[in-house]
């Protein structure tokens, strides 16, 4: 009987997605040589070249394009099987993977993790800081905290509440820059998000549509640091007033409710004890922060 290629398929998928052996190896947290050998073995097994090689990287051949959807289906079947088995886990001990944006990780989430550790010492949390939306169904994380208007994936999602945002700057920037600014913010500097239409829309609808979008920062916490270094003004969740009193809401501006906080997890893991303990604990802690998260817009 011809052997199956289960162990080789992850290397094929990683290179197909990343476009090179080295980048594919990084996705798999392995080395270049292992991925290269696996690709060569898979091509030898099929008797065709799955990639065309060039100085620009690896590109799927027609044969590779044919294999790709079947490899993705096999990957999803294995992930689903693992999740289904993990969902049968009745033990409270173990590890869970939790992804959260850096914007909230340091000041909002780290104290919650500390209290969770005291309450459940046998549960280890593997914390992943990312501004990207990690896919629950592709086994990139077990639990995710997201700020979004809607969650469209086929997952279990617990909606908490909308968070309030406002326009913030340091007091030093307000004192220095606003005194010299012109009509509708001319001469001021925005700190925005790269490749995000929200930045352009928010600026246009703000009291300062003529201010320049000077800095584009993908990391929310870095954006906060730039505000504190007097680099401009930006939209920010109002909860950070609690942690950074040197940041001030720009005079004459109002706060507004924006995206909601969602706790998202894979459907097959909702009965796993350690996942349920963490999700319930996280939700309770975040609900206790609702007044800080909504500021003057909070209603009991």
C-alpha positions as CSV (number, residue, x, y, z in Angstrom):
1,X,0.0,0.0,0.0
2,X,1.3,3.4,-0.9
3,X,2.2,5.5,2.1
4,X,0.3,8.7,2.8
5,X,1.9,12.1,2.9
6,X,0.4,13.6,6.1
7,X,3.7,14.7,7.6
8,X,4.8,16.4,4.3
9,X,1.6,18.4,3.7
10,X,2.3,21.1,6.3
11,X,5.5,22.1,4.6
12,X,3.7,22.2,1.2
13,X,1.0,24.5,2.7
14,X,3.5,26.7,4.5
15,X,5.6,27.4,1.3
16,X,2.4,27.9,-0.8
17,X,1.2,30.5,1.7
18,X,4.6,32.2,2.4
19,X,6.2,32.0,-1.0
20,X,9.6,30.8,0.1
21,X,11.3,28.0,2.0
22,X,12.7,30.2,4.6
23,X,9.4,32.0,5.3
24,X,7.5,28.7,5.3
25,X,10.0,27.3,7.8
26,X,9.3,30.3,10.1
27,X,5.5,29.6,9.9
28,X,6.1,26.1,11.0
29,X,8.8,27.0,13.6
30,X,11.2,24.6,12.0
31,X,14.4,25.0,9.9
32,X,14.9,25.6,6.2
33,X,16.4,22.2,5.5
34,X,13.5,20.2,6.9
35,X,11.0,22.1,4.8
36,X,13.1,21.7,1.7
37,X,13.4,17.9,2.2
38,X,9.7,17.6,2.8
39,X,8.9,19.5,-0.4
40,X,11.3,17.4,-2.4
41,X,9.9,14.2,-0.9
42,X,6.3,15.2,-1.7
43,X,7.3,16.1,-5.3
44,X,9.0,12.7,-5.6
45,X,6.0,10.9,-4.3
46,X,3.7,12.6,-6.8
47,X,6.2,12.5,-9.6
48,X,5.7,16.2,-10.5
49,X,7.0,19.6,-9.6
50,X,4.6,21.3,-7.2
51,X,6.6,24.6,-7.3
52,X,8.5,26.6,-9.8
53,X,11.7,28.1,-8.3
54,X,13.1,31.5,-9.1
55,X,15.1,34.2,-7.4
56,X,11.7,35.8,-6.5
57,X,10.7,32.7,-4.5
58,X,8.4,29.6,-4.9
59,X,5.3,29.7,-7.0
60,X,2.8,26.9,-7.4
61,X,2.8,25.0,-10.7
62,X,-0.4,23.8,-12.2
63,X,0.1,20.5,-10.4
64,X,0.6,22.5,-7.1
65,X,-2.5,24.5,-7.7
66,X,-4.4,21.2,-8.1
67,X,-3.0,19.7,-4.9
68,X,-3.6,22.9,-2.8
69,X,-7.3,22.7,-2.1
70,X,-7.1,19.0,-1.2
71,X,-4.2,19.7,1.1
72,X,-6.2,22.5,2.8
73,X,-9.2,20.1,3.2
74,X,-6.9,17.5,4.8
75,X,-5.5,20.2,7.1
76,X,-8.9,21.3,8.2
77,X,-10.1,17.7,8.8
78,X,-7.1,17.1,11.1
79,X,-7.7,20.4,12.9
80,X,-11.3,19.6,13.4
81,X,-10.5,16.1,14.8
82,X,-8.0,17.6,17.2
83,X,-10.5,20.2,18.4
84,X,-13.3,17.6,18.8
85,X,-11.0,15.5,21.0
86,X,-9.8,18.5,23.0
87,X,-13.4,19.4,23.5
88,X,-13.8,16.1,25.4
89,X,-11.2,17.2,27.9
90,X,-12.7,17.3,31.4
91,X,-9.4,18.3,33.1
92,X,-9.0,21.7,34.5
93,X,-5.2,21.6,34.1
94,X,-3.4,22.3,30.9
95,X,-2.5,25.0,28.4
96,X,-4.7,27.3,26.4
97,X,-3.7,29.8,23.7
98,X,-5.1,33.3,24.0
99,X,-4.6,36.0,21.4
100,X,-5.2,39.7,22.0
101,X,-4.2,43.0,20.4
102,X,-1.2,44.8,22.0
103,X,-3.4,47.8,22.5
104,X,-5.2,46.0,25.4
105,X,-2.6,43.4,26.4
106,X,-0.3,45.4,28.6
107,X,-2.5,47.5,30.8
108,X,-5.9,45.8,30.6
109,X,-5.2,42.1,30.1
110,X,-2.0,41.5,32.1
111,X,-3.6,42.3,35.5
112,X,-6.4,39.9,34.6
113,X,-3.9,37.1,33.7
114,X,-2.3,37.6,37.0
115,X,-5.5,37.2,38.9
116,X,-6.5,34.2,36.8
117,X,-3.2,32.6,37.6
118,X,-3.9,32.9,41.3
119,X,-7.4,31.5,40.9
120,X,-6.4,28.6,38.6
121,X,-2.7,27.8,39.1
122,X,-2.9,24.6,37.0
123,X,-3.9,26.4,33.8
124,X,-1.2,27.8,31.7
125,X,-2.0,30.7,29.3
126,X,0.1,31.0,26.2
127,X,-0.5,34.7,25.4
128,X,-0.2,35.8,21.7
129,X,0.0,39.5,21.0
130,X,-1.1,40.3,17.5
131,X,-3.0,43.1,15.7
132,X,-4.1,40.5,13.1
133,X,-7.3,38.5,13.5
134,X,-6.0,35.0,14.3
135,X,-8.3,32.4,12.8
136,X,-10.0,30.1,15.4
137,X,-11.0,27.5,12.8
138,X,-7.4,27.2,11.5
139,X,-6.1,26.4,14.9
140,X,-4.1,29.6,15.3
141,X,-5.5,30.2,18.7
142,X,-8.0,28.8,21.2
143,X,-9.5,32.0,22.6
144,X,-9.4,35.5,21.2
145,X,-10.3,38.9,22.5
146,X,-11.4,41.1,19.6
147,X,-12.7,44.6,19.1
148,X,-15.1,44.4,16.1
149,X,-18.5,45.4,14.9
150,X,-19.4,41.9,14.0
151,X,-17.8,38.4,14.1
152,X,-18.6,36.5,11.0
153,X,-16.6,33.2,11.4
154,X,-18.3,30.0,12.3
155,X,-17.3,30.2,16.0
156,X,-18.7,30.7,19.4
157,X,-18.6,34.4,20.2
158,X,-19.6,36.2,23.4
159,X,-20.4,39.9,22.8
160,X,-19.6,42.0,25.9
161,X,-20.3,45.7,25.1
162,X,-19.2,48.6,22.8
163,X,-16.1,50.5,23.9
164,X,-15.9,54.3,23.7
165,X,-13.2,56.1,21.8
166,X,-12.1,59.7,21.8
167,X,-9.4,61.9,20.3
168,X,-6.3,62.1,22.5
169,X,-3.0,63.9,22.7
170,X,-0.5,64.7,25.4
171,X,-1.0,67.9,27.3
172,X,2.3,69.2,26.0
173,X,1.2,68.6,22.4
174,X,-2.1,70.4,23.0
175,X,-0.3,73.4,24.6
176,X,2.3,73.7,21.9
177,X,0.6,72.6,18.6
178,X,-2.9,73.8,19.0
179,X,-1.9,77.4,19.7
180,X,-0.2,77.5,16.3
181,X,-2.8,75.4,14.4
182,X,-5.0,76.9,11.7
183,X,-8.6,76.3,10.6
184,X,-10.0,72.8,11.1
185,X,-6.7,71.4,12.4
186,X,-4.3,72.7,9.8
187,X,-0.8,72.3,11.1
188,X,-1.7,69.4,13.4
189,X,-0.6,65.8,13.0
190,X,-2.7,62.6,13.1
191,X,-1.3,59.2,14.1
192,X,-3.3,56.6,12.1
193,X,-3.4,53.0,11.0
194,X,-1.6,51.8,7.8
195,X,-3.9,50.5,5.1
196,X,-7.0,51.2,7.1
197,X,-9.8,53.2,5.5
198,X,-11.1,54.0,9.0
199,X,-8.2,56.5,9.5
200,X,-9.1,58.5,6.4
201,X,-12.8,58.4,7.3
202,X,-12.3,59.3,10.9
203,X,-10.0,62.2,10.0
204,X,-12.6,63.5,7.5
205,X,-15.4,63.3,10.0
206,X,-13.4,64.8,12.9
207,X,-13.1,68.4,14.0
208,X,-9.6,68.4,12.4
209,X,-10.0,67.3,8.8
210,X,-7.2,69.5,7.6
211,X,-4.6,68.0,9.9
212,X,-2.0,65.8,8.2
213,X,-1.9,62.0,8.7
214,X,1.8,62.1,9.6
215,X,2.4,58.7,11.2
216,X,0.9,55.3,10.3
217,X,1.3,52.7,13.1
218,X,-0.1,49.2,13.0
219,X,0.7,48.5,16.7
220,X,-1.9,50.1,19.0
221,X,0.4,50.3,21.9
222,X,3.1,52.0,19.8
223,X,0.5,54.5,18.7
224,X,-0.2,55.2,22.4
225,X,3.5,55.7,23.1
226,X,3.8,58.2,20.2
227,X,1.0,60.1,21.7
228,X,2.9,60.3,25.0
229,X,6.0,61.5,23.1
230,X,4.1,64.5,21.8
231,X,3.9,63.2,18.2
232,X,0.4,64.1,17.4
233,X,-3.2,63.2,18.1
234,X,-5.1,60.0,17.6
235,X,-8.3,58.1,18.4
236,X,-7.9,55.9,21.5
237,X,-10.1,53.9,23.7
238,X,-11.1,56.1,26.7
239,X,-10.1,53.4,29.2
240,X,-6.5,54.6,28.8
241,X,-7.3,57.7,30.7
242,X,-7.2,55.4,33.7
243,X,-3.7,54.3,33.0
244,X,-2.1,57.4,31.5
245,X,-3.2,60.6,33.1
246,X,-0.7,62.5,30.9
247,X,-2.9,61.8,27.9
248,X,-5.8,64.2,27.5
249,X,-8.9,64.3,25.5
250,X,-8.5,67.1,22.9
251,X,-10.6,70.0,24.1
252,X,-13.9,70.5,22.2
253,X,-14.1,66.8,21.1
254,X,-16.6,64.2,22.1
255,X,-16.4,60.5,22.8
256,X,-18.4,57.9,20.8
257,X,-19.2,54.2,21.1
258,X,-17.4,52.2,18.5
259,X,-16.5,48.5,18.1
260,X,-17.6,46.0,20.7
261,X,-15.5,43.6,22.7
262,X,-15.9,40.0,21.7
263,X,-14.6,36.8,23.3
264,X,-14.3,34.2,20.5
265,X,-13.5,30.5,20.8
266,X,-13.8,27.4,18.7
267,X,-17.2,25.7,19.0
268,X,-15.7,22.3,19.9
269,X,-13.8,23.8,22.8
270,X,-16.7,25.4,24.7
271,X,-17.1,22.4,27.0
272,X,-13.4,22.0,27.7
273,X,-13.1,22.8,31.4
274,X,-10.0,25.0,31.3
275,X,-11.3,27.0,28.3
276,X,-14.7,27.5,30.0
277,X,-12.9,28.6,33.2
278,X,-10.8,31.2,31.4
279,X,-13.6,32.6,29.2
280,X,-15.9,33.0,32.2
281,X,-13.2,34.6,34.2
282,X,-12.2,36.9,31.4
283,X,-15.8,38.0,30.7
284,X,-16.4,38.8,34.4
285,X,-13.2,40.8,34.6
286,X,-14.0,42.8,31.5
287,X,-17.6,43.4,32.5
288,X,-16.2,45.0,35.7
289,X,-14.2,47.4,33.5
290,X,-17.3,48.5,31.5
291,X,-17.6,51.9,33.1
292,X,-13.9,52.6,32.4
293,X,-14.3,51.3,28.9
294,X,-17.2,53.6,28.1
295,X,-16.4,56.6,30.2
296,X,-19.0,59.3,30.2
297,X,-21.2,57.2,27.8
298,X,-21.6,54.5,30.4
299,X,-25.1,53.7,31.4
300,X,-26.0,51.3,34.2
